[in-house]
Amino acid sequence: MNRWYGKLLGFIAGWLLLRHPGGGLIGLLIGHAFDSGWIGGRRGGAAYRALGLDQDASDEEIDQAYRRLMSQYHPDKLAGAAPELREQAERRSREINAAYDRIRQRRRRR
């Protein structure tokens, strides 16, 4: 989805608030950041990014990505590894589990 309205509204608001063409440029930049999802914008995108998926992924793709990542980062698989690697794997597996839970909860509400 390619959003454009943030740029337009940002340009108009910046021009009107600062009463200068430079204000329009500042508003345009802020609107672009909004449209690109850098600020505010898309809720839930972080959960999909944690699994390496797009928001339009199917349930099967989500389950496959979760299983693949958990088999790769599960702390029990790195039992003999260095403590730093094991800690990183635990942190990543918590992130993957949290992302998967958020996605499943949102999809259940639909």
C-alpha positions as CSV (number, residue, x, y, z in Angstrom):
1,M,0.0,0.0,0.0
2,N,1.5,3.3,-1.1
3,R,0.3,6.1,1.1
4,W,0.5,9.7,-0.1
5,Y,-1.9,11.7,2.1
6,G,0.7,12.3,4.9
7,K,2.9,14.2,2.4
8,L,0.0,16.4,1.2
9,L,-1.4,17.1,4.7
10,G,2.1,17.7,6.1
11,F,2.9,20.2,3.3
12,I,-0.3,22.2,3.8
13,A,0.0,22.2,7.6
14,G,3.6,23.2,7.5
15,W,3.0,26.0,5.1
16,L,0.0,27.3,7.1
17,L,1.7,27.0,10.5
18,L,5.0,28.6,9.6
19,R,3.6,30.8,6.8
20,H,6.7,30.2,4.7
21,P,7.5,27.8,1.9
22,G,10.2,26.3,4.1
23,G,7.4,25.3,6.5
24,G,5.8,23.4,3.6
25,L,9.1,21.6,3.0
26,I,9.4,20.6,6.7
27,G,5.8,19.4,6.7
28,L,6.4,17.5,3.5
29,L,9.4,15.7,5.1
30,I,7.4,14.8,8.2
31,G,4.5,13.6,6.1
32,H,6.9,11.4,4.1
33,A,8.2,9.9,7.4
34,F,4.6,9.1,8.4
35,D,3.8,7.6,5.0
36,S,6.9,5.5,5.0
37,G,6.0,4.1,8.5
38,W,9.0,5.6,10.3
39,I,6.7,7.4,12.7
40,G,3.2,6.6,13.9
41,G,2.0,4.8,10.8
42,R,1.8,1.0,10.7
43,R,0.9,-0.8,13.9
44,G,2.0,-4.3,14.2
45,G,4.7,-4.2,11.6
46,A,7.4,-4.9,14.1
47,A,5.9,-8.3,14.9
48,Y,5.9,-9.3,11.2
49,R,9.5,-8.0,10.7
50,A,10.7,-10.1,13.7
51,L,9.5,-13.1,11.8
52,G,10.8,-11.9,8.5
53,L,7.3,-11.7,6.9
54,D,5.0,-9.2,5.2
55,Q,1.7,-8.2,6.8
56,D,-0.2,-10.0,4.1
57,A,1.4,-13.4,4.9
58,S,-1.0,-16.4,5.3
59,D,-1.4,-18.3,8.6
60,E,0.7,-21.2,7.1
61,E,3.5,-18.9,6.2
62,I,3.5,-17.4,9.7
63,D,3.6,-20.9,11.3
64,Q,6.4,-22.0,9.0
65,A,8.5,-18.9,9.8
66,Y,7.9,-19.3,13.5
67,R,9.0,-22.9,13.5
68,R,12.0,-22.2,11.3
69,L,13.2,-19.4,13.5
70,M,12.6,-21.2,16.7
71,S,14.5,-24.3,15.5
72,Q,17.4,-21.9,14.7
73,Y,17.4,-19.8,17.8
74,H,16.1,-22.1,20.5
75,P,18.4,-21.9,23.6
76,D,18.4,-25.7,24.1
77,K,20.0,-26.2,20.7
78,L,23.0,-24.0,21.9
79,A,23.5,-25.8,25.2
80,G,27.3,-26.2,24.7
81,A,27.8,-22.7,23.1
82,A,29.4,-19.7,24.7
83,P,27.3,-17.9,27.3
84,E,27.1,-14.8,25.1
85,L,25.7,-16.8,22.2
86,R,23.2,-18.6,24.5
87,E,22.1,-15.2,25.9
88,Q,21.6,-13.8,22.4
89,A,19.6,-16.9,21.4
90,E,17.4,-16.6,24.5
91,R,16.8,-12.9,23.7
92,R,16.0,-13.6,20.1
93,S,13.7,-16.5,21.0
94,R,11.8,-14.3,23.4
95,E,11.4,-11.7,20.7
96,I,10.2,-14.4,18.2
97,N,7.7,-15.8,20.7
98,A,6.3,-12.4,21.6
99,A,5.9,-11.5,17.9
100,Y,4.2,-14.7,17.1
101,D,1.8,-14.3,20.1
102,R,0.9,-10.7,19.0
103,I,0.2,-11.8,15.4
104,R,-1.9,-14.8,16.5
105,Q,-3.9,-12.6,18.9
106,R,-4.6,-10.0,16.2
107,R,-5.7,-12.6,13.8
108,R,-8.0,-14.3,16.3
109,R,-9.8,-11.0,16.8
110,R,-10.7,-10.7,13.1
